Amino acid sequence: MTVRRLFAFALLASLPLACGAARPEIATMPPDVRAQWDRCEQPIDRWCIDHSHGSPSHERACMQEESGRFAALPDDAARASYLASHGCRL
């Protein structure tokens, strides 16, 4: 193999790994709401993994959807209820 082909092969082989490792975009939240999300991100991530049936794209979509839902909740009581339903107790 030439160096050029070897480089192209290595680049193409690493592309799925790079895409699979991308973290999902999290919805914009006020700092106090974001602090609650950050404390419970691991259980929510686990919840999304469990509901994505092994699909990394579904897992990323789940985290995007769930962060948007969380950011849209009206008050602390609703956010605490949401977090509890996803396995996190503050």
Secondary structure, 3 states (H helix, E strand, C coil): CCHHHHHHHHHHHHHHHHHHCCCCCCCCCCHHHHHHHHHHHHHHHHHHHHHCCCCHHHHHHHHHHHHHHHHHCCCHHHHHHHHHHCCCCC
